[in-house]
Amino acid sequence: MRTSAALAFLLALTLPGLAMAACRQTEHEERAYTVCSFDPAEAELRLFLRDQTGAIIGSFSRLETLLANQGKDLIFAMNAGMYHPDRSPVGLYLEDGQPQAPAVARAGPGNFGMLPNGILCLDDDRTAVIETRRYLNRQPGCRHATQSGPMLVIDGALHPRFLPDSTSRHVRNGVGVDQAGVVHFAISARPVTFHEFGRLFRDVLDTPQALYLDGKISRLFAPGMGRADGGLPMGPIVAVVQDAPR
């Protein structure tokens, strides 16, 4: 992890309410990003898609209400993978150990099909970003998992199809895990290219593996920063939750 990112995360660890302090603004190459970092051994990370009736949750506000009814606080949330018009996941989706959609390892149209793509794997005390075919070969134990694509960084290198001079720019969000096991979620403040976004994960957050989550519909819930992005209903959501104070 580069010095500035490391200092910001270490500062968060020393403050009350780790998860509330974990989001910060950062700049790289004169481009602004919000980065939220969590130690999976300390923060409860999980995925959400449907409520108890099977209806799509679809928004941060609805998820916050559902959790409040369970005595939980929503500390952080972000859209977590691509989905069909009915909000069902495009690729692998696993929630609380229950598979809801299979992995897609073949090439296809759009960003999701730009191989290699990958899978965000959440377990009780660890998080990993794994290239899809490696995931299928290894079958790692994940309590929650969501597939998206393309990979941003693979083994410390940018995705081979990213172009330094690309003109395709969108607000983008993604996730990477550094060598200490800390998971970093990032969202750009303004439209960026894949190459620019990948360089944030490779050069600043120092994540050997990083995964693109989406663009255009990228959203962040970070109440510690006064941020709760709205918009059309979304599919999978990754979140940090904790028990509400009594």
SULRA-V648484 format. One record per helix or strand. SS is the DSSP state (h for helix, s for strand). FROM is the first residue (numbers start at 1). TO is the last residue. If there is no record, write none. Layout:
ss;from;to
SS;FROM;TO
SS;FROM;TO
This chain:
ss;from;to
h;3;14
h;19;21
s;23;28
s;31;39
s;44;48
s;50;50
s;56;56
h;60;68
s;72;79
s;83;83
s;89;89
s;93;95
s;98;101
s;118;122
s;127;131
h;132;138
s;144;148
s;151;154
s;157;158
s;170;170
s;172;177
s;182;188
s;192;192
h;194;204
s;209;215
s;220;222
h;223;225
s;227;228
s;237;243
